[in-house]
Each structure stands twice: as C-alpha cells, then as structure tokens.
C-alpha cells in the first residue's frame, strides 16, 4: 500500500492587505494549507495522516467514516483511500439528492461507497448499537469519526505548527468539529493567541473544543458571531466577500469555513476590535475544502 502522507510538503504563506475606510489598511498573512496536497485538501491532510497509518498497521483494507453531503472530510477520505489502496465507505447524513453535488460525485469517482443514514439515526452514530449495525452490514473496517476528529487527528494537526514561524502573535483558524483548532492550541508558543472562528451556531462550541484539548488552556478565544446562520449556511454578503476577495487577492475561499473566518477577521479589523492590536502580527490558516465551492 502507498501511504499518501509519507511525503514532505511545502506550504506557502501569502501576505495580503485588508483595506478599510479613510485609506487605512492592515497586513495579514495566510497559511495556504489548501496547497498541502493536490487531492487531500488542507487540514484534512493532517487529520487523516495518522489514522491512515494506523489503519494500514492494523491490517485493515477498508475505511468507514461519516459526513454531510458537502463534507470536506468525506472527499478527502475518499481520495486518501484511493491513493493508499484502501476501500472507503461514506455514511452520509440525510437523504439522497440528485443530481449529486461535486463533493459526493468526486468521492464516488475516487471509489467511495456512499450510503445514506436518516437524520435521527445519524445523531446516534456514535452509539454502540448503531456501530454494531454498521459492523454487521460492512464487516471489518477502520472507523474514522465525523470530520476525522480524534486523538490521532489532533496529533496530526499539531504538526501544522512546523509551518508557522514563531513571530506570529495571533493565529486564526476556523472551527468545524474542533480537531484542527485543538491541535493549533496544543502546539502554540507561549506568546501566541489562538482565535477560533466558529462556523457553527450554538453555545456548545467552546466546551466541544475544550473537551479535545490535552489540558485546560487559556491561550485561545472563541469568535462566534460569524457563522452566518450555522453550519453550511450562507448569506449574500458572505458570497460577495468571497468573490471580491478572490478578485483582489487571487486566493479562492469557500463559504463553509475559511470564507467565514476571513470575513470575520476583516470585519473585526475594520471595527478596530481589541482582539487584534495594531502591533500584532496576524496569521490566518486556510484549511482548504475548495471542492465545496458552489457558486
């Protein structure tokens, strides 16, 4: 088997200028994790790295995981499985909708078996009864949780810090299942502040991230007002921002994670929010997922 993660990678940092009224502007830098791998996009490369390695070491030939119809994780797992010579099964939340969106179409093209699970059952997907049903149906498989977030995923996302110079004061990252942010928080230098921009609506996000951390940390802050209605929800102003951002900087964004984070950063800078002081050097992490762009 070929492990797609047994390779070195170069991840660029690109500088952009965010302009405000009255000729003001502020430089921020973007870590382009979307350029980590041609098919296993962004943070998913790091979240899957040790899970794929464990599956191969344990002799599994099949990966099974969960996700929504637009899941970056589903797409990345399908690609990683194909490259590694592993079969993949995707359990998709909800009902089938035809024609298939680009994310699911690409997953099937990469050999993934797609199976749909009704939403009430999906909410119980971590219940042993549901898992036993899946084992009875699909036999032996290596289980990767929704979004890829587990201890092995966090071990991988901690390695993102090797691509981040120590002179950054503030590091911004979007939040989905919290695994990438947890790794960034764990590996941060003592002087660095981590800002997590939630793509989810709800007060549970902070406790969700705290449960993933190795120990209680006070080096991070949750920014929760830029979810645009919740996961995979969007609004016209967000789409316009993403389109304008690409025209100005040539950097593609998606509307589920990175687009919301950068909209939030730009808005907070414009409002001179004390979260970002003038003397601080800011890095934003582009977590990839561009196969989910739908406009």
Number of C-alpha atoms within 10 A of each C-alpha: 9 13 16 20 19 9 7 7 11 11 17 15 18 14 13 17 14 18 14 14 7 6 6 10 14 15 12 17 17 19 22 20 24 24 18 21 18 9 18 26 24 25 27 31 26 26 28 28 20 18 23 24 16 14 18 19 9 10 10 15 17 19 23 24 21 26 21 19 23 20 21 26 29 31 29 27 33 30 26 27 23 19 17 18 16 23 20 26 24 26 21 24 21 17 12 14 8 6 8 12 14 16 24 25 14 18 23 19 13 20 16 25 15 17 14 17 16 12 13 10 13 18 11 12 19 12 11 10 11 14 14 12 11 16 14 10 9 12 10 14 19 19 17 21 17 21 24 27 23 19 17 20 26 26 21 22 27 21 15 19 16 9 14 17 10 13 13 16 19 20 24 26 23 27 28 20 21 25 29 29 27 29 25 23 26 20 16 20 15 9 12 19 20 23 25 27 26 29 29 24 16 12 9 9 19 17 9 14 20 14 12 20 18 13 9 10 12 9 15 19 15 15 20 19 14 21 25 21 14 14 15 16 13 15 11 9 11 19 18 11 18 22 18 12 19 13 11 12 13 11 15 17 26 22 27 28 25 26 23 25 28 25 18 20 24 18 15 14 19 16 10 12 11 9 15 16 13 11 7 13 17 22 24 23 23 27 26 25 28 19 19 21 14 11 7
